[in-house]
Amino acid sequence: MALTASAGAQTKSRSSGKAASPPANPYPQRFQALCATCHGANGRSDVPGTPVLAGQHSFYAATQLFLFREGRRSNEAMTAVAKTLTDADLRGFSDFIGTLPPVAPPASATAPDAARMSRGAELAQKHKCVFFHRADFAGGQQVPRIGGQREDYLQMSLQGFKSGKRPGYTMAMSEAVSQVSPEELDTLAYYAARFTRPKAAGN
Protein backbone atom coordinates (compact mmCIF):
# COMPACT_ATOMS: atom_id res chain seq x y z
CA MET A 1 0.00 0.00 0.00
CA ALA A 2 2.87 2.35 0.80
CA LEU A 3 4.43 1.73 -2.61
CA THR A 4 1.09 2.41 -4.31
CA ALA A 5 0.62 5.62 -2.37
CA SER A 6 4.19 6.72 -3.18
CA ALA A 7 3.73 5.98 -6.86
CA GLY A 8 0.46 7.92 -6.84
CA ALA A 9 2.16 10.91 -5.25
CA GLN A 10 4.93 10.83 -7.86
CA THR A 11 2.36 10.64 -10.67
CA LYS A 12 0.47 13.58 -9.20
CA SER A 13 3.69 15.57 -8.91
CA ARG A 14 4.61 14.88 -12.54
CA SER A 15 1.14 15.68 -13.76
CA SER A 16 1.15 19.02 -11.97
CA GLY A 17 4.52 19.88 -13.50
CA LYS A 18 6.06 20.64 -10.10
CA ALA A 19 9.20 18.96 -8.81
CA ALA A 20 9.04 17.55 -5.30
CA SER A 21 10.64 19.89 -2.76
CA PRO A 22 13.91 18.61 -1.27
CA PRO A 23 13.68 17.77 2.45
CA ALA A 24 14.62 20.62 4.78
CA ASN A 25 17.95 20.42 6.59
CA PRO A 26 17.02 19.34 10.15
CA TYR A 27 20.36 20.15 11.76
CA PRO A 28 19.91 23.87 12.50
CA GLN A 29 16.80 22.97 14.52
CA ARG A 30 18.47 19.93 16.09
CA PHE A 31 21.45 22.08 17.10
CA GLN A 32 19.13 24.54 18.85
CA ALA A 33 17.33 21.72 20.65
CA LEU A 34 20.34 19.61 21.58
CA CYS A 35 23.40 21.87 21.72
CA ALA A 36 22.40 25.51 22.26
CA THR A 37 21.75 25.25 26.00
CA CYS A 38 25.45 24.68 26.64
CA HIS A 39 27.12 25.99 23.47
CA GLY A 40 24.88 29.02 22.83
CA ALA A 41 22.33 29.62 20.09
CA ASN A 42 24.96 31.37 17.96
CA GLY A 43 27.74 28.95 18.95
CA ARG A 44 29.30 31.23 21.56
CA SER A 45 28.99 29.66 24.98
CA ASP A 46 28.47 31.52 28.23
CA VAL A 47 28.97 28.32 30.23
CA PRO A 48 32.35 28.06 31.99
CA GLY A 49 34.63 25.44 30.46
CA THR A 50 32.40 24.99 27.40
CA PRO A 51 34.08 25.72 24.06
CA VAL A 52 32.99 28.31 21.55
CA LEU A 53 31.81 26.57 18.37
CA ALA A 54 31.20 29.73 16.34
CA GLY A 55 33.76 29.95 13.54
CA GLN A 56 34.94 26.38 14.06
CA HIS A 57 35.70 24.20 11.04
CA SER A 58 33.32 21.40 10.11
CA PHE A 59 36.08 18.81 9.64
CA TYR A 60 37.48 19.54 13.09
CA ALA A 61 33.99 19.46 14.65
CA ALA A 62 33.24 16.09 13.03
CA THR A 63 36.48 14.63 14.36
CA GLN A 64 35.74 15.76 17.92
CA LEU A 65 32.21 14.35 17.80
CA PHE A 66 33.66 11.09 16.55
CA LEU A 67 36.21 10.99 19.38
CA PHE A 68 33.46 11.57 21.94
CA ARG A 69 31.24 8.92 20.36
CA GLU A 70 34.01 6.36 20.36
CA GLY A 71 35.01 7.12 23.96
CA ARG A 72 38.41 8.53 23.05
CA ARG A 73 37.60 11.93 24.58
CA SER A 74 36.23 12.06 28.10
CA ASN A 75 33.30 14.34 28.91
CA GLU A 76 30.20 12.83 30.46
CA ALA A 77 27.68 15.16 28.85
CA MET A 78 29.26 15.11 25.39
CA THR A 79 29.80 11.36 25.42
CA ALA A 80 26.14 10.78 26.30
CA VAL A 81 25.04 12.95 23.37
CA ALA A 82 27.60 11.67 20.87
CA LYS A 83 26.77 8.02 21.51
CA THR A 84 23.30 8.64 20.09
CA LEU A 85 24.65 10.08 16.81
CA THR A 86 24.88 8.21 13.53
CA ASP A 87 27.59 8.89 10.95
CA ALA A 88 25.04 11.01 9.09
CA ASP A 89 24.45 13.00 12.28
CA LEU A 90 28.18 13.60 12.71
CA ARG A 91 28.27 15.07 9.21
CA GLY A 92 25.03 17.01 9.64
CA PHE A 93 25.93 18.65 12.94
CA SER A 94 29.52 19.39 11.93
CA ASP A 95 28.45 20.86 8.58
CA PHE A 96 26.04 23.16 10.42
CA ILE A 97 28.70 24.17 12.95
CA GLY A 98 30.93 25.04 9.99
CA THR A 99 28.35 27.64 8.88
CA LEU A 100 28.37 29.51 12.20
CA PRO A 101 30.36 32.74 11.77
CA PRO A 102 32.96 33.74 14.36
CA VAL A 103 31.54 35.71 17.28
CA ALA A 104 33.79 38.16 19.12
CA PRO A 105 34.19 37.71 22.88
CA PRO A 106 32.12 40.03 25.07
CA ALA A 107 33.80 43.37 25.66
CA SER A 108 35.82 43.43 28.84
CA ALA A 109 35.75 46.28 31.33
CA THR A 110 39.54 46.17 31.50
CA ALA A 111 42.07 46.24 28.69
CA PRO A 112 44.29 43.16 28.22
CA ASP A 113 47.57 43.21 30.09
CA ALA A 114 49.99 44.55 27.48
CA ALA A 115 53.04 42.77 28.90
CA ARG A 116 51.24 39.44 29.08
CA MET A 117 49.88 39.84 25.53
CA SER A 118 53.41 40.62 24.28
CA ARG A 119 54.75 37.55 26.05
CA GLY A 120 51.93 35.46 24.61
CA ALA A 121 52.80 36.62 21.10
CA GLU A 122 56.44 35.63 21.67
CA LEU A 123 55.44 32.19 22.93
CA ALA A 124 53.05 31.66 20.01
CA GLN A 125 55.95 32.25 17.65
CA LYS A 126 58.45 30.22 19.68
CA HIS A 127 56.24 27.16 19.95
CA LYS A 128 54.94 27.43 16.37
CA CYS A 129 51.30 28.03 17.35
CA VAL A 130 51.08 30.54 14.50
CA PHE A 131 52.39 27.93 12.07
CA PHE A 132 49.73 25.35 12.82
CA HIS A 133 46.82 27.62 13.85
CA ARG A 134 47.79 30.36 11.35
CA ALA A 135 48.81 33.91 12.11
CA ASP A 136 45.19 34.94 12.71
CA PHE A 137 44.55 31.88 14.92
CA ALA A 138 41.67 30.89 12.62
CA GLY A 139 42.98 27.36 12.10
CA GLY A 140 41.66 25.31 9.20
CA GLN A 141 40.40 21.83 8.37
CA GLN A 142 41.67 19.58 11.18
CA VAL A 143 43.22 22.47 13.13
CA PRO A 144 40.81 24.39 15.38
CA ARG A 145 40.19 28.11 15.55
CA ILE A 146 41.64 29.27 18.87
CA GLY A 147 41.47 33.05 18.47
CA GLY A 148 38.69 34.32 20.73
CA GLN A 149 38.11 30.91 22.32
CA ARG A 150 37.22 30.90 26.03
CA GLU A 151 40.35 31.27 28.17
CA ASP A 152 39.26 28.65 30.70
CA TYR A 153 38.62 26.12 27.93
CA LEU A 154 42.00 26.83 26.32
CA GLN A 155 43.73 26.40 29.70
CA MET A 156 41.94 23.12 30.32
CA SER A 157 42.74 21.83 26.83
CA LEU A 158 46.43 22.78 26.91
CA GLN A 159 46.89 21.29 30.37
CA GLY A 160 45.06 18.17 29.23
CA PHE A 161 47.34 17.76 26.21
CA LYS A 162 50.41 18.19 28.40
CA SER A 163 49.26 15.68 31.02
CA GLY A 164 47.95 13.20 28.45
CA LYS A 165 44.39 13.41 29.75
CA ARG A 166 43.22 15.08 26.56
CA PRO A 167 43.98 12.78 23.62
CA GLY A 168 44.02 14.25 20.15
CA TYR A 169 43.30 12.69 16.80
CA THR A 170 47.08 12.70 16.41
CA MET A 171 49.94 13.24 18.88
CA ALA A 172 50.79 16.65 17.41
CA MET A 173 49.45 18.78 20.27
CA SER A 174 50.81 16.55 23.03
CA GLU A 175 54.24 16.72 21.44
CA ALA A 176 53.98 20.48 20.88
CA VAL A 177 53.25 21.30 24.54
CA SER A 178 55.43 18.63 26.14
CA GLN A 179 58.27 21.09 26.79
CA VAL A 180 56.09 24.12 27.58
CA SER A 181 55.76 25.09 31.23
CA PRO A 182 52.30 25.35 32.87
CA GLU A 183 52.85 29.10 33.33
CA GLU A 184 53.59 29.51 29.62
CA LEU A 185 50.50 27.47 28.73
CA ASP A 186 48.37 29.83 30.82
CA THR A 187 49.95 32.81 29.06
CA LEU A 188 49.21 31.28 25.66
CA ALA A 189 45.59 30.70 26.69
CA TYR A 190 45.32 34.30 27.91
CA TYR A 191 46.77 35.61 24.66
CA ALA A 192 44.71 33.46 22.27
CA ALA A 193 41.46 34.21 24.09
CA ARG A 194 42.04 37.96 23.68
CA PHE A 195 43.71 37.86 20.28
CA THR A 196 42.44 40.32 17.72
CA ARG A 197 43.68 40.45 14.17
CA PRO A 198 45.70 43.64 13.54
CA LYS A 199 43.91 46.10 11.28
CA ALA A 200 45.34 46.55 7.81
CA ALA A 201 47.17 49.81 7.13
CA GLY A 202 44.79 52.57 6.09
CA ASN A 203 41.79 51.08 7.92
RAFENBEL-V689206 format. One record per backbone hydrogen bond with DSSP energy under -1.0 kcal/mol. NH is the residue of the N-H (numbers start at 1). CO is the residue of the C=O. E is the energy in kcal/mol with one decimal. If there is no record, write none. Layout:
((NH/CO/E) (NH/CO/E))
This chain:
((5/1/-2.6) (6/2/-2.6) (7/3/-2.7) (8/4/-2.3) (9/5/-2.2) (10/6/-2.3) (11/7/-2.4) (12/8/-2.4) (13/9/-2.3) (14/10/-2.5) (15/11/-2.5) (16/12/-1.7) (18/13/-1.3) (30/26/-2.3) (31/27/-2.6) (32/28/-1.8) (33/29/-2.0) (34/30/-2.8) (35/31/-2.8) (36/31/-1.8) (39/35/-2.9) (40/36/-2.1) (43/40/-1.4) (50/47/-2.1) (53/43/-2.8) (54/43/-1.8) (55/100/-2.2) (56/53/-2.4) (61/57/-2.6) (62/58/-2.6) (63/59/-1.9) (64/60/-2.2) (65/61/-2.3) (66/62/-2.2) (67/63/-2.4) (68/64/-2.3) (69/65/-2.6) (70/66/-2.5) (71/68/-1.3) (72/67/-2.5) (73/67/-1.4) (79/75/-3.2) (80/76/-2.0) (81/77/-1.8) (82/78/-3.1) (83/79/-2.1) (84/81/-1.6) (85/82/-1.8) (90/86/-2.2) (91/87/-2.0) (92/88/-2.7) (93/89/-3.2) (94/90/-1.9) (95/91/-2.7) (96/92/-1.8) (97/93/-2.7) (98/94/-2.1) (99/96/-1.8) (100/97/-1.4) (117/113/-2.5) (118/114/-2.3) (119/115/-2.2) (120/116/-2.4) (121/117/-2.2) (122/118/-1.9) (123/119/-2.4) (124/120/-2.3) (125/121/-1.5) (126/122/-2.8) (127/123/-2.8) (128/125/-1.2) (129/124/-1.6) (130/124/-1.4) (132/128/-1.8) (133/129/-3.1) (137/134/-1.8) (139/133/-2.6) (140/143/-2.7) (143/140/-2.4) (146/137/-2.0) (147/137/-2.1) (148/192/-2.6) (149/146/-1.8) (154/150/-2.3) (155/151/-2.7) (156/152/-2.2) (157/153/-2.6) (158/154/-2.8) (159/155/-2.5) (160/156/-2.0) (161/157/-2.5) (162/158/-2.1) (163/159/-2.3) (164/160/-1.5) (166/160/-2.1) (175/171/-2.5) (176/172/-2.1) (177/173/-2.1) (180/177/-1.6) (185/181/-2.2) (186/182/-2.1) (187/183/-1.9) (188/184/-2.5) (189/185/-2.2) (190/186/-2.4) (191/187/-2.5) (192/188/-2.8) (193/189/-2.1) (194/190/-1.1) (203/200/-2.0))
